[in-house]
Amino acid sequence: MSEPAGYSIKTYRYLRMAMVAMIVMLAAAVLIEWSKTSPHCLQTSISAYYYTPVRAIFVGGLITIGVCMVVLKGNTEIEDILLNVAGMLAPGVALVPTPGQGTCHSVPVVLGDASANVANNMLALFVVGVPCLLLTAYFVVRDRLREPGAWTPAYALGLAVAVLIFGGGLGWFLVDRSGFIGHAHYAAAIVMFLCIVVVVLVNAEQLRRKHDVPRSRANRYSVIAVAMVVVPLLMVAWAKLFGWAHAVLGIEAALIVLFAAFWIIQTAELWSEGLRQEFPRSQATPSPL
């Protein structure tokens, strides 16, 4: 491996490890806050810890994770688009608080005017987003002109999806500010988690192809993907049958832990190569996975 390539791999590793560090830091902040309240006193969601001393870590951690997901190149074009979408939405989850402050916090947190906070911070995010999209469009067109053979429709698809999400969010923000403040957090969080689940599914399929094994055979990514679907459904069913005020907290915690597990496993798999190399089926190496 040449020296420049070695630097690239190191940067890739550090970005990946930074995401894990942000997740651990958020978990630590929530646990520290919980330790200062009654053992039975929990906010009904991780997002509700925005209204506690955890707020700075919650906002900063999500924005950092979002930037990392956008910056990191996915193994496939579809994975790259999904990571970009999730990364675009993460700051929205962070900057638009969930409605309702909850009752479990160690000390009252002075928030000021929540609508003014959203108006200022989201507008700043949109202001930065415009030149970012324009620069991305420039790169897409430049690559298309320089290397027509290397260009694929996924480039245009990724740009179109980014413009759609950005334009839709900006329009919603400008036209219906109260609706945006009341519902944008949930909309962004749900789509972000869906993108992450699909990313895990894509990796399960890519790993299967790499090692040339039947679809019926589970691998480490497919197990995590199934858990990401089944565990939340079981928690919802439990809440419906028996009542559970902290179902959302449980679902969020489970998905975050599973995503962290996926990210650590994928980082270990790609530690040396950075991106997974695709192999034709005839060259694939069987593996017990």
Backbone as CSV, one residue per row, in Angstrom:
resi,resn,N_x,N_y,N_z,CA_x,CA_y,CA_z,C_x,C_y,C_z
1,MET,0.849,-1.192,0.000,0.000,0.000,0.000,0.886,1.244,0.000
2,SER,0.599,2.163,-0.910,1.392,3.379,-0.983,1.109,4.258,0.225
3,GLU,2.027,5.215,0.448,1.896,6.064,1.629,0.616,6.894,1.603
4,PRO,0.249,7.564,0.453,-1.019,8.308,0.426,-2.219,7.429,0.714
5,ALA,-2.211,6.199,0.153,-3.319,5.284,0.407,-3.390,4.917,1.880
6,GLY,-2.216,4.769,2.487,-2.187,4.467,3.910,-2.804,5.567,4.743
7,TYR,-2.535,6.818,4.372,-3.146,7.941,5.069,-4.659,7.936,4.893
8,SER,-5.114,7.572,3.705,-6.557,7.527,3.452,-7.239,6.493,4.338
9,ILE,-6.625,5.324,4.444,-7.186,4.273,5.286,-7.232,4.714,6.738
10,LYS,-6.169,5.389,7.204,-6.143,5.858,8.588,-7.263,6.871,8.839
11,THR,-7.450,7.780,7.905,-8.534,8.762,8.044,-9.881,8.060,8.106
12,TYR,-10.059,7.055,7.256,-11.294,6.284,7.222,-11.542,5.606,8.572
13,ARG,-10.488,5.014,9.119,-10.619,4.355,10.428,-10.987,5.353,11.508
14,TYR,-10.339,6.503,11.518,-10.581,7.485,12.571,-12.010,8.018,12.517
15,LEU,-12.521,8.243,11.312,-13.904,8.701,11.170,-14.872,7.650,11.705
16,ARG,-14.591,6.399,11.393,-15.457,5.316,11.857,-15.413,5.203,13.372
17,MET,-14.228,5.280,13.943,-14.101,5.184,15.392,-14.707,6.404,16.085
18,ALA,-14.670,7.554,15.410,-15.281,8.761,15.980,-16.785,8.577,16.151
19,MET,-17.436,7.899,15.196,-18.870,7.657,15.317,-19.184,6.777,16.518
20,VAL,-18.380,5.741,16.719,-18.585,4.874,17.886,-18.369,5.662,19.169
21,ALA,-17.347,6.510,19.168,-17.064,7.323,20.353,-18.237,8.244,20.677
22,MET,-18.877,8.812,19.653,-20.021,9.698,19.874,-21.193,8.934,20.491
23,ILE,-21.427,7.706,20.020,-22.514,6.894,20.565,-22.244,6.554,22.027
24,VAL,-20.998,6.167,22.323,-20.630,5.840,23.709,-20.757,7.075,24.595
25,MET,-20.343,8.229,24.081,-20.422,9.452,24.866,-21.869,9.825,25.163
26,LEU,-22.763,9.658,24.177,-24.181,9.943,24.407,-24.753,8.999,25.460
27,ALA,-24.424,7.712,25.348,-24.898,6.743,26.336,-24.384,7.084,27.731
28,ALA,-23.121,7.482,27.817,-22.542,7.833,29.109,-23.240,9.054,29.707
29,ALA,-23.530,10.044,28.863,-24.199,11.259,29.353,-25.589,10.944,29.887
30,VAL,-26.321,10.079,29.185,-27.659,9.693,29.643,-27.574,8.924,30.954
31,LEU,-26.628,7.994,31.053,-26.493,7.207,32.277,-26.071,8.078,33.463
32,ILE,-25.199,9.047,33.229,-24.787,9.949,34.302,-25.977,10.768,34.793
33,GLU,-26.774,11.261,33.848,-27.969,12.021,34.228,-28.952,11.139,34.991
34,TRP,-29.116,9.895,34.537,-30.036,8.959,35.203,-29.573,8.675,36.631
35,SER,-28.246,8.582,36.822,-27.711,8.281,38.152,-28.015,9.392,39.157
36,LYS,-28.323,10.572,38.663,-28.607,11.706,39.545,-30.094,11.865,39.845
37,THR,-30.900,10.942,39.309,-32.337,10.960,39.579,-32.731,9.648,40.239
38,SER,-34.012,9.456,40.459,-34.501,8.198,41.017,-34.254,7.060,40.025
39,PRO,-33.968,5.838,40.510,-33.752,4.707,39.600,-34.930,4.445,38.670
40,HIS,-36.131,4.843,39.086,-37.318,4.630,38.264,-37.668,5.858,37.426
41,CYS,-36.826,6.867,37.485,-37.105,8.119,36.783,-36.311,8.164,35.480
42,LEU,-37.006,7.937,34.372,-36.391,7.980,33.051,-37.247,8.835,32.127
43,GLN,-36.608,9.581,31.260,-37.352,10.266,30.221,-37.973,9.212,29.293
44,THR,-39.032,9.573,28.612,-39.732,8.590,27.779,-39.031,8.324,26.451
45,SER,-37.992,9.085,26.140,-37.206,8.834,24.934,-35.820,9.425,25.122
46,ILE,-34.867,8.943,24.334,-33.532,9.518,24.390,-33.574,10.970,23.928
47,SER,-34.431,11.244,22.941,-34.546,12.607,22.437,-35.017,13.565,23.517
48,ALA,-35.819,13.080,24.461,-36.313,13.944,25.532,-35.206,14.368,26.485
49,TYR,-34.052,13.705,26.423,-32.924,14.138,27.247,-32.325,15.449,26.740
50,TYR,-32.855,15.945,25.629,-32.531,17.298,25.166,-32.868,18.315,26.258
51,TYR,-33.886,18.014,27.052,-34.352,18.944,28.091,-33.650,18.729,29.433
52,THR,-32.529,18.028,29.408,-31.746,17.768,30.609,-30.317,18.263,30.382
53,PRO,-29.437,18.130,31.370,-28.036,18.505,31.146,-27.342,17.715,30.030
54,VAL,-28.000,16.686,29.490,-27.428,15.892,28.391,-27.457,16.663,27.072
55,ARG,-28.199,17.769,27.016,-28.497,18.432,25.747,-27.261,18.700,24.884
56,ALA,-26.203,19.227,25.447,-25.031,19.576,24.637,-24.430,18.349,23.959
57,ILE,-24.337,17.239,24.699,-23.803,15.999,24.130,-24.763,15.440,23.084
58,PHE,-26.063,15.502,23.358,-27.065,14.998,22.417,-26.965,15.735,21.083
59,VAL,-26.967,17.048,21.124,-26.927,17.845,19.895,-25.576,17.694,19.192
60,GLY,-24.487,17.885,19.949,-23.168,17.798,19.343,-22.857,16.415,18.802
61,GLY,-23.256,15.376,19.545,-22.993,14.009,19.101,-23.733,13.658,17.831
62,LEU,-25.013,14.029,17.750,-25.792,13.714,16.550,-25.276,14.460,15.324
63,ILE,-24.902,15.718,15.510,-24.362,16.474,14.373,-23.055,15.847,13.898
64,THR,-22.204,15.449,14.833,-20.934,14.809,14.470,-21.171,13.493,13.741
65,ILE,-22.104,12.680,14.248,-22.428,11.408,13.586,-22.964,11.665,12.190
66,GLY,-23.810,12.683,12.056,-24.352,13.013,10.744,-23.264,13.398,9.758
67,VAL,-22.327,14.227,10.183,-21.225,14.631,9.308,-20.397,13.414,8.896
68,CYS,-20.119,12.528,9.845,-19.329,11.331,9.539,-20.041,10.448,8.515
69,MET,-21.350,10.284,8.647,-22.078,9.431,7.708,-22.071,10.018,6.304
70,VAL,-22.135,11.342,6.199,-22.086,11.978,4.878,-20.685,11.866,4.284
71,VAL,-19.668,12.092,5.103,-18.291,12.098,4.612,-17.821,10.707,4.200
72,LEU,-18.190,9.690,4.972,-17.738,8.332,4.684,-18.363,7.806,3.396
73,LYS,-17.565,7.147,2.592,-18.039,6.542,1.346,-18.606,5.168,1.644
74,GLY,-19.814,4.919,1.166,-20.417,3.609,1.329,-19.773,2.579,0.423
75,ASN,-19.955,1.305,0.753,-19.371,0.240,-0.060,-20.007,0.136,-1.432
76,THR,-21.271,0.495,-1.528,-21.982,0.492,-2.798,-22.633,1.858,-2.979
77,GLU,-23.108,2.122,-4.196,-23.745,3.407,-4.457,-25.011,3.572,-3.620
78,ILE,-25.776,2.480,-3.493,-27.004,2.547,-2.697,-26.676,2.805,-1.229
79,GLU,-25.680,2.104,-0.703,-25.283,2.317,0.687,-24.807,3.752,0.890
80,ASP,-24.083,4.283,-0.077,-23.583,5.647,0.033,-24.740,6.646,0.078
81,ILE,-25.751,6.443,-0.767,-26.920,7.329,-0.770,-27.654,7.253,0.565
82,LEU,-27.837,6.036,1.082,-28.547,5.858,2.352,-27.800,6.516,3.512
83,LEU,-26.471,6.370,3.524,-25.682,7.011,4.576,-25.763,8.531,4.462
84,ASN,-25.757,9.036,3.224,-25.871,10.482,3.027,-27.212,11.006,3.526
85,VAL,-28.284,10.278,3.223,-29.620,10.698,3.667,-29.697,10.686,5.185
86,ALA,-29.230,9.590,5.796,-29.240,9.508,7.263,-28.404,10.624,7.873
87,GLY,-27.258,10.899,7.260,-26.400,11.955,7.764,-27.007,13.334,7.624
88,MET,-27.744,13.560,6.539,-28.430,14.845,6.362,-29.510,15.056,7.413
89,LEU,-30.179,13.972,7.807,-31.301,14.081,8.736,-30.872,14.160,10.190
90,ALA,-29.694,13.640,10.514,-29.241,13.608,11.917,-29.216,14.999,12.564
91,PRO,-28.706,16.048,11.894,-28.755,17.375,12.528,-30.175,17.860,12.786
92,GLY,-31.116,17.496,11.913,-32.510,17.868,12.151,-33.064,17.214,13.397
93,VAL,-32.708,15.946,13.611,-33.117,15.247,14.834,-32.544,15.955,16.059
94,ALA,-31.322,16.454,15.918,-30.648,17.092,17.049,-31.183,18.492,17.336
95,LEU,-31.454,19.256,16.287,-31.757,20.679,16.452,-33.227,20.980,16.654
96,VAL,-34.105,20.045,16.253,-35.541,20.228,16.488,-35.929,19.303,17.635
97,PRO,-36.162,19.839,18.817,-36.424,18.971,19.973,-37.777,18.279,19.874
98,THR,-37.857,17.125,20.519,-39.139,16.444,20.608,-40.086,17.257,21.487
99,PRO,-41.364,17.346,21.126,-42.313,18.095,21.979,-42.438,17.442,23.351
100,GLY,-42.576,18.228,24.364,-42.732,17.693,25.721,-41.407,17.525,26.412
101,GLN,-41.240,18.215,27.546,-39.959,18.191,28.246,-39.790,16.997,29.173
102,GLY,-40.857,16.268,29.443,-40.748,15.150,30.364,-40.625,15.623,31.800
103,THR,-40.535,14.689,32.705,-40.504,15.025,34.137,-39.267,14.522,34.850
104,CYS,-38.416,13.771,34.167,-37.264,13.160,34.821,-35.975,13.874,34.420
105,HIS,-35.606,14.874,35.210,-34.326,15.532,35.004,-33.766,15.941,36.359
106,SER,-32.448,15.896,36.460,-31.810,16.149,37.751,-31.937,17.605,38.172
107,VAL,-31.864,18.504,37.203,-32.025,19.930,37.482,-32.805,20.550,36.328
108,PRO,-33.544,21.615,36.585,-34.230,22.298,35.481,-33.208,22.885,34.505
109,VAL,-33.496,22.740,33.214,-32.618,23.268,32.178,-33.298,24.459,31.530
110,VAL,-32.635,25.590,31.537,-33.191,26.795,30.929,-33.014,26.706,29.419
111,LEU,-34.140,26.691,28.705,-34.092,26.498,27.259,-34.337,27.776,26.471
112,GLY,-34.922,28.769,27.104,-35.301,29.948,26.347,-36.492,29.632,25.470
113,ASP,-36.600,30.311,24.356,-37.703,30.123,23.424,-37.333,29.005,22.445
114,ALA,-37.994,27.845,22.575,-37.657,26.694,21.728,-37.865,27.010,20.253
115,SER,-38.950,27.714,19.932,-39.212,28.043,18.526,-38.129,28.959,17.970
116,ALA,-37.630,29.888,18.807,-36.552,30.775,18.362,-35.263,29.983,18.146
117,ASN,-35.003,29.000,19.016,-33.823,28.145,18.847,-33.886,27.389,17.527
118,VAL,-35.058,26.795,17.252,-35.226,26.037,16.009,-35.079,26.964,14.809
119,ALA,-35.713,28.132,14.873,-35.659,29.072,13.755,-34.220,29.480,13.448
120,ASN,-33.460,29.778,14.468,-32.081,30.216,14.262,-31.189,29.075,13.767
121,ASN,-31.242,27.946,14.461,-30.304,26.866,14.168,-30.619,26.147,12.863
122,MET,-31.897,25.917,12.592,-32.251,25.261,11.330,-31.982,26.183,10.142
123,LEU,-32.213,27.480,10.308,-31.905,28.404,9.217,-30.404,28.382,8.923
124,ALA,-29.591,28.341,9.975,-28.138,28.235,9.773,-27.784,26.953,9.035
125,LEU,-28.467,25.855,9.385,-28.222,24.580,8.707,-28.597,24.657,7.235
126,PHE,-29.726,25.279,6.932,-30.148,25.425,5.541,-29.199,26.335,4.762
127,VAL,-28.697,27.380,5.422,-27.756,28.296,4.757,-26.487,27.545,4.348
128,VAL,-26.005,26.670,5.213,-24.821,25.875,4.892,-25.152,24.823,3.833
129,GLY,-26.385,24.297,3.865,-26.765,23.239,2.948,-26.787,23.652,1.487
130,VAL,-27.135,24.901,1.211,-27.228,25.361,-0.181,-25.893,25.261,-0.912
131,PRO,-24.807,25.870,-0.392,-23.534,25.717,-1.108,-23.023,24.281,-1.132
132,CYS,-23.355,23.498,-0.113,-22.946,22.087,-0.118,-23.599,21.332,-1.265
133,LEU,-24.889,21.562,-1.482,-25.584,20.908,-2.590,-25.060,21.396,-3.936
134,LEU,-24.810,22.692,-4.048,-24.286,23.232,-5.302,-22.918,22.649,-5.614
135,LEU,-22.084,22.520,-4.584,-20.756,21.942,-4.779,-20.851,20.467,-5.174
136,THR,-21.786,19.755,-4.551,-22.001,18.349,-4.902,-22.444,18.219,-6.349
137,ALA,-23.377,19.080,-6.769,-23.848,19.064,-8.157,-22.694,19.340,-9.114
138,TYR,-21.830,20.262,-8.734,-20.664,20.570,-9.574,-19.779,19.343,-9.746
139,PHE,-19.527,18.631,-8.664,-18.679,17.447,-8.736,-19.325,16.350,-9.595
140,VAL,-20.647,16.193,-9.455,-21.347,15.181,-10.246,-21.229,15.495,-11.728
141,VAL,-21.472,16.753,-12.107,-21.387,17.151,-13.521,-19.952,17.037,-14.017
142,ARG,-18.989,17.459,-13.192,-17.583,17.382,-13.598,-17.161,15.944,-13.850
143,ASP,-17.546,15.033,-12.938,-17.188,13.623,-13.117,-17.852,13.042,-14.349
144,ARG,-19.067,13.479,-14.603,-19.789,12.992,-15.790,-19.067,13.411,-17.065
145,LEU,-18.550,14.628,-17.105,-17.871,15.129,-18.289,-16.477,14.534,-18.442
146,ARG,-15.783,14.331,-17.325,-14.415,13.826,-17.386,-14.351,12.331,-17.655
147,GLU,-15.222,11.581,-17.000,-15.201,10.124,-17.135,-16.611,9.600,-17.391
148,PRO,-17.094,9.736,-18.607,-18.468,9.277,-18.912,-18.681,7.803,-18.592
149,GLY,-17.652,6.972,-18.781,-17.804,5.547,-18.525,-17.933,5.208,-17.057
150,ALA,-17.340,6.048,-16.197,-17.384,5.782,-14.757,-18.652,6.312,-14.109
151,TRP,-19.361,7.172,-14.822,-20.574,7.782,-14.266,-21.743,6.806,-14.355
152,THR,-22.554,6.747,-13.320,-23.734,5.891,-13.309,-24.948,6.712,-12.894
153,PRO,-26.167,6.240,-13.197,-27.372,6.966,-12.792,-27.492,7.161,-11.295
154,ALA,-26.769,6.358,-10.511,-26.840,6.502,-9.056,-26.314,7.863,-8.615
155,TYR,-25.366,8.428,-9.371,-24.873,9.764,-9.042,-26.030,10.755,-9.067
156,ALA,-26.792,10.705,-10.170,-27.921,11.621,-10.304,-29.005,11.308,-9.287
157,LEU,-29.227,10.018,-9.014,-30.235,9.626,-8.028,-29.879,10.171,-6.651
158,GLY,-28.627,10.015,-6.262,-28.196,10.509,-4.957,-28.379,12.009,-4.828
159,LEU,-28.010,12.745,-5.882,-28.176,14.198,-5.866,-29.650,14.575,-5.816
160,ALA,-30.476,13.867,-6.589,-31.909,14.164,-6.607,-32.544,13.926,-5.239
161,VAL,-32.161,12.831,-4.572,-32.695,12.532,-3.245,-32.280,13.616,-2.255
162,ALA,-31.020,14.030,-2.335,-30.526,15.077,-1.423,-31.281,16.385,-1.641
163,VAL,-31.492,16.748,-2.906,-32.223,17.984,-3.210,-33.664,17.884,-2.734
164,LEU,-34.277,16.713,-2.918,-35.661,16.510,-2.498,-35.805,16.662,-0.986
165,ILE,-34.925,16.021,-0.228,-34.991,16.110,1.226,-34.712,17.531,1.698
166,PHE,-33.671,18.124,1.133,-33.308,19.480,1.535,-34.415,20.467,1.162
167,GLY,-34.905,20.374,-0.080,-35.956,21.291,-0.524,-37.245,21.100,0.240
168,GLY,-37.598,19.833,0.500,-38.808,19.565,1.271,-38.716,20.093,2.674
169,GLY,-37.563,19.885,3.310,-37.372,20.388,4.667,-37.399,21.901,4.724
170,LEU,-36.734,22.544,3.769,-36.714,24.006,3.738,-38.111,24.576,3.492
171,GLY,-38.845,23.960,2.546,-40.206,24.424,2.276,-41.104,24.274,3.491
172,TRP,-41.004,23.127,4.155,-41.799,22.890,5.368,-41.445,23.918,6.439
173,PHE,-40.166,24.181,6.594,-39.679,25.142,7.586,-40.218,26.549,7.315
174,LEU,-40.260,26.954,6.057,-40.676,28.305,5.705,-42.195,28.472,5.685
175,VAL,-42.915,27.442,5.241,-44.368,27.562,5.046,-45.150,27.230,6.304
176,ASP,-44.730,26.218,7.038,-45.491,25.758,8.211,-44.552,25.602,9.391
177,ARG,-44.134,26.703,9.974,-43.128,26.664,11.038,-43.628,25.883,12.260
178,SER,-44.881,26.080,12.660,-45.392,25.369,13.840,-45.449,23.866,13.588
179,GLY,-45.874,23.474,12.393,-45.900,22.058,12.057,-44.506,21.468,12.001
180,PHE,-43.559,22.236,11.501,-42.164,21.792,11.437,-41.619,21.559,12.840
181,ILE,-41.853,22.515,13.735,-41.362,22.397,15.101,-42.011,21.206,15.813
182,GLY,-43.287,20.946,15.513,-44.007,19.881,16.202,-43.725,18.479,15.684
183,HIS,-43.334,18.365,14.385,-43.262,17.020,13.794,-41.956,16.708,13.070
184,ALA,-41.115,17.697,12.800,-39.911,17.433,12.019,-38.956,16.476,12.725
185,HIS,-38.897,16.557,14.056,-38.011,15.661,14.805,-38.368,14.202,14.533
186,TYR,-39.657,13.877,14.651,-40.078,12.490,14.453,-39.889,12.053,13.005
187,ALA,-40.238,12.923,12.060,-40.095,12.576,10.645,-38.641,12.279,10.307
188,ALA,-37.728,13.138,10.769,-36.309,12.943,10.480,-35.778,11.690,11.163
189,ALA,-36.178,11.455,12.411,-35.674,10.302,13.159,-36.133,8.989,12.529
190,ILE,-37.398,8.921,12.135,-37.929,7.679,11.554,-37.224,7.356,10.243
191,VAL,-37.089,8.350,9.360,-36.426,8.110,8.071,-34.950,7.776,8.283
192,MET,-34.314,8.447,9.230,-32.900,8.169,9.509,-32.703,6.718,9.946
193,PHE,-33.545,6.235,10.869,-33.412,4.857,11.337,-33.741,3.858,10.224
194,LEU,-34.730,4.178,9.380,-35.047,3.293,8.256,-33.863,3.165,7.308
195,CYS,-33.198,4.287,7.027,-32.012,4.248,6.173,-30.935,3.359,6.777
196,ILE,-30.749,3.448,8.084,-29.728,2.646,8.753,-30.060,1.163,8.662
197,VAL,-31.336,0.819,8.843,-31.745,-0.588,8.737,-31.461,-1.119,7.338
198,VAL,-31.785,-0.321,6.320,-31.546,-0.761,4.939,-30.047,-0.880,4.666
199,VAL,-29.239,0.010,5.236,-27.781,-0.093,5.087,-27.293,-1.435,5.612
200,VAL,-27.804,-1.864,6.755,-27.396,-3.154,7.314,-27.834,-4.290,6.395
201,LEU,-29.045,-4.203,5.850,-29.526,-5.224,4.913,-28.654,-5.289,3.663
202,VAL,-28.268,-4.138,3.145,-27.404,-4.089,1.967,-26.068,-4.756,2.265
203,ASN,-25.527,-4.513,3.448,-24.260,-5.135,3.817,-24.394,-6.641,3.970
204,ALA,-25.541,-7.087,4.471,-25.772,-8.530,4.582,-25.737,-9.183,3.205
205,GLU,-26.368,-8.540,2.227,-26.385,-9.082,0.872,-24.999,-9.025,0.237
206,GLN,-24.277,-7.935,0.435,-22.950,-7.813,-0.140,-21.980,-8.838,0.456
207,LEU,-22.080,-9.070,1.763,-21.213,-10.060,2.391,-21.553,-11.456,1.889
208,ARG,-22.836,-11.721,1.671,-23.238,-13.022,1.124,-22.629,-13.236,-0.248
209,ARG,-22.669,-12.197,-1.089,-22.103,-12.309,-2.432,-20.587,-12.468,-2.381
210,LYS,-19.967,-11.753,-1.466,-18.507,-11.810,-1.362,-18.039,-13.230,-1.072
211,HIS,-18.766,-13.930,-0.209,-18.363,-15.281,0.182,-19.158,-16.364,-0.535
212,ASP,-20.039,-15.943,-1.447,-20.761,-16.888,-2.300,-21.481,-17.963,-1.491
213,VAL,-22.407,-17.522,-0.641,-23.205,-18.463,0.150,-24.682,-18.248,-0.166
214,PRO,-25.536,-19.236,0.095,-26.962,-19.102,-0.208,-27.621,-17.990,0.600
215,ARG,-28.696,-17.435,0.033,-29.435,-16.383,0.729,-30.059,-16.893,2.023
216,SER,-30.351,-18.178,2.080,-30.987,-18.739,3.272,-30.038,-18.803,4.463
217,ARG,-28.771,-18.591,4.216,-27.778,-18.698,5.289,-27.524,-17.326,5.900
218,ALA,-27.708,-17.237,7.203,-27.557,-15.949,7.887,-26.088,-15.585,8.035
219,ASN,-25.819,-14.287,8.044,-24.483,-13.807,8.389,-24.627,-12.738,9.461
220,ARG,-23.511,-12.210,9.897,-23.546,-11.302,11.046,-24.372,-10.043,10.782
221,TYR,-24.371,-9.582,9.538,-25.149,-8.384,9.235,-26.643,-8.684,9.136
222,SER,-26.980,-9.830,8.575,-28.394,-10.173,8.462,-29.019,-10.395,9.835
223,VAL,-28.244,-10.938,10.775,-28.749,-11.127,12.149,-29.069,-9.774,12.778
224,ILE,-28.170,-8.794,12.594,-28.403,-7.461,13.150,-29.607,-6.804,12.466
225,ALA,-29.719,-6.970,11.149,-30.839,-6.375,10.415,-32.173,-6.940,10.903
226,VAL,-32.239,-8.250,11.077,-33.463,-8.867,11.579,-33.788,-8.353,12.978
227,ALA,-32.762,-8.242,13.815,-32.976,-7.731,15.174,-33.488,-6.297,15.143
228,MET,-33.011,-5.500,14.178,-33.449,-4.110,14.076,-34.928,-3.990,13.719
229,VAL,-35.460,-5.016,13.096,-36.888,-5.019,12.745,-37.715,-5.689,13.840
230,VAL,-37.239,-6.840,14.310,-38.025,-7.653,15.244,-38.091,-7.016,16.636
231,VAL,-36.975,-6.536,17.154,-36.952,-5.999,18.515,-37.908,-4.819,18.676
232,PRO,-37.894,-3.813,17.774,-38.868,-2.729,17.918,-40.316,-3.204,17.831
233,LEU,-40.590,-4.174,16.945,-41.956,-4.687,16.828,-42.398,-5.372,18.120
234,LEU,-41.494,-6.134,18.730,-41.825,-6.784,19.998,-42.086,-5.761,21.094
235,MET,-41.305,-4.687,21.100,-41.496,-3.644,22.108,-42.812,-2.917,21.910
236,VAL,-43.168,-2.659,20.666,-44.461,-2.022,20.378,-45.599,-2.935,20.814
237,ALA,-45.488,-4.230,20.506,-46.528,-5.181,20.896,-46.664,-5.248,22.418
238,TRP,-45.534,-5.251,23.112,-45.563,-5.279,24.581,-46.259,-4.035,25.124
239,ALA,-45.933,-2.875,24.553,-46.545,-1.623,25.005,-48.051,-1.626,24.768
240,LYS,-48.484,-2.197,23.638,-49.915,-2.242,23.320,-50.658,-3.195,24.253
241,LEU,-50.022,-4.329,24.562,-50.697,-5.349,25.370,-50.674,-5.034,26.860
242,PHE,-49.543,-4.555,27.340,-49.378,-4.412,28.782,-49.159,-2.962,29.239
243,GLY,-48.972,-2.068,28.277,-48.702,-0.682,28.636,-47.240,-0.496,29.026
244,TRP,-46.586,0.451,28.401,-45.178,0.701,28.693,-44.862,2.123,28.279
245,ALA,-44.710,2.992,29.245,-44.504,4.407,28.958,-43.156,4.677,28.295
246,HIS,-42.216,3.750,28.460,-40.868,3.971,27.950,-40.571,3.122,26.712
247,ALA,-41.615,2.792,25.962,-41.415,1.981,24.760,-40.510,2.691,23.758
248,VAL,-40.728,3.983,23.548,-39.905,4.732,22.589,-38.449,4.749,23.038
249,LEU,-38.231,4.935,24.329,-36.872,4.907,24.866,-36.226,3.552,24.611
250,GLY,-36.969,2.480,24.848,-36.441,1.144,24.616,-36.113,0.896,23.162
251,ILE,-37.005,1.335,22.258,-36.772,1.148,20.826,-35.551,1.924,20.369
252,GLU,-35.454,3.186,20.799,-34.305,4.008,20.409,-33.008,3.397,20.933
253,ALA,-33.017,2.974,22.187,-31.802,2.401,22.779,-31.396,1.123,22.046
254,ALA,-32.379,0.270,21.725,-32.080,-0.981,21.029,-31.491,-0.716,19.649
255,LEU,-32.087,0.218,18.910,-31.606,0.522,17.558,-30.212,1.137,17.595
256,ILE,-29.967,1.986,18.578,-28.646,2.606,18.679,-27.582,1.560,19.019
257,VAL,-27.904,0.664,19.951,-26.953,-0.388,20.316,-26.685,-1.306,19.124
258,LEU,-27.731,-1.668,18.394,-27.567,-2.537,17.231,-26.776,-1.848,16.122
259,PHE,-27.040,-0.553,15.939,-26.271,0.189,14.935,-24.802,0.259,15.330
260,ALA,-24.537,0.498,16.607,-23.146,0.536,17.077,-22.472,-0.820,16.851
261,ALA,-23.208,-1.905,17.125,-22.652,-3.247,16.902,-22.339,-3.452,15.422
262,PHE,-23.274,-3.055,14.564,-23.040,-3.160,13.121,-21.819,-2.360,12.706
263,TRP,-21.723,-1.143,13.210,-20.637,-0.262,12.784,-19.279,-0.787,13.246
264,ILE,-19.236,-1.333,14.449,-17.984,-1.906,14.962,-17.585,-3.128,14.141
265,ILE,-18.554,-4.002,13.844,-18.271,-5.206,13.061,-17.821,-4.832,11.650
266,GLN,-18.503,-3.874,11.039,-18.124,-3.458,9.687,-16.746,-2.796,9.687
267,THR,-16.459,-2.001,10.716,-15.142,-1.371,10.818,-14.045,-2.419,10.922
268,ALA,-14.296,-3.463,11.711,-13.310,-4.542,11.841,-13.123,-5.257,10.502
269,GLU,-14.238,-5.499,9.794,-14.148,-6.184,8.497,-13.338,-5.366,7.495
270,LEU,-13.548,-4.058,7.491,-12.936,-3.187,6.482,-11.702,-2.458,7.008
271,TRP,-11.136,-2.934,8.106,-10.033,-2.229,8.756,-8.853,-2.008,7.808
272,SER,-8.537,-2.992,6.992,-7.366,-2.899,6.115,-7.694,-2.381,4.726
273,GLU,-8.884,-2.714,4.226,-9.205,-2.360,2.843,-10.014,-1.079,2.704
274,GLY,-10.649,-0.625,3.774,-11.434,0.610,3.687,-12.820,0.385,3.123
275,LEU,-12.887,-0.052,1.885,-14.149,-0.389,1.239,-14.132,-1.854,0.852
276,ARG,-15.282,-2.500,0.948,-15.369,-3.913,0.613,-15.163,-4.104,-0.891
277,GLN,-14.276,-5.006,-1.241,-14.037,-5.300,-2.641,-15.063,-6.305,-3.143
278,GLU,-15.624,-6.026,-4.309,-16.603,-6.929,-4.885,-15.902,-8.036,-5.671
279,PHE,-16.424,-9.251,-5.539,-15.855,-10.387,-6.247,-16.925,-11.039,-7.112
280,PRO,-16.582,-11.425,-8.345,-17.518,-12.256,-9.121,-17.772,-13.551,-8.379
281,ARG,-18.910,-14.146,-8.608,-19.273,-15.363,-7.870,-18.246,-16.461,-8.078
282,SER,-17.647,-16.524,-9.274,-16.678,-17.576,-9.557,-15.394,-17.411,-8.758
283,GLN,-15.143,-16.133,-8.261,-13.921,-15.888,-7.506,-14.164,-15.762,-6.015
284,ALA,-15.424,-15.902,-5.613,-15.736,-15.716,-4.203,-15.149,-16.868,-3.383
285,THR,-14.836,-16.562,-2.147,-14.267,-17.560,-1.245,-15.293,-17.970,-0.215
286,PRO,-15.701,-19.240,-0.197,-16.686,-19.674,0.816,-16.160,-19.390,2.211
287,SER,-17.059,-19.015,3.080,-16.680,-18.674,4.453,-17.791,-19.104,5.391
288,PRO,-17.459,-19.508,6.609,-18.488,-19.865,7.573,-19.273,-18.672,8.059
289,LEU,-18.771,-17.419,7.844,-19.460,-16.211,8.277,-19.815,-16.286,9.752
